[in-house]
Amino acid sequence: MSLQIAPRHDAGPVPPGASTAVPERPAVAGPGRRRRPPRAMLLDASGWVTMVIATVVLGAPLVWMLLASLKRPDELYRLPLQWLPEAVDLTSYGNAAQTIPLGQLFLNSVGLTVVGAGLKVLLGLSCAYALVFLDVPYRRTVFLVVIAALMIPPQITIIPNYTFVASLGWLNTYQGILVPGLASAFGTFLFRQHFLTLPASVLEAAELDGAGHWRRLWRFVVPMSLPTVAAVGLVAVVTEWNDYLWPFLVVDDPRKMTLPVGLTLLQNIDGMSDWGVLLAATVLVTLPILLLFLVLQRRLVAGLTTGAVTG
């Protein structure tokens, strides 16, 4: 029995001798089989090469610093240079701790960093909340002043701040290190830009329920802004921990110095030329903040990009 394909009624009569077989449709390659154009592959390759080069350039000094601090003194000056130590030697760390009060310097840095970064975040939150949610006069002018403060290099304010701190008798004191740098124009700007993206209906409902400004800030605004709070806090922590010039000018008492200033003290004691000791102390300064940044880098990126395009 032979099968015949009936022609479609809307296609008209089939001419004599014409084939009634249905033509096969060409196979379409799926998304997984589609080959990328050479230009895109070249861009990807150049991006990977650039990333590898940047990683090596930025990471090689840090790796060398860590490995060199674990070497014996004679290995540091050996030619040709060798990256890996023959054996892990912690003598340089012990010599650094005996030369300068590393424990006291570490506690000073931790305390000043925690208090300074916390106050910067608190002041930035309060100022940004007032600029966005309070009907205060000239708030746009205040915001323009904040933007202008971002453009002023901090080195310009060193002499006025030093004169002010010296007139108050705050030299060689913790408050002399903290107070002049508490205002954070960067934090205020970032919080303000993020607060503009928050839903107004939530705060209006809280206001109808009788919540005051302080309760609205901590019960509603801050929980909705945790990525931005983490970003500003991390930037403030890194800035406070690595600050060198201002503590170096204000403090000359070893008991009040921070770790970065302690490196200068270590180098100046008896004409210190033991590079192993200096590298060990540098590792102690760099490693804590580097680990903190690696742990919180995702929150930093998320907080910096939140509300970035809001006017």
Summary of the structure (lengths in Angstrom):
residues: 311
radius of gyration: 31.6
end to end distance: 77.2
largest distance: 113.0
contacts: 805
relative contact order: 0.12
helix: 69%
strand: 0%
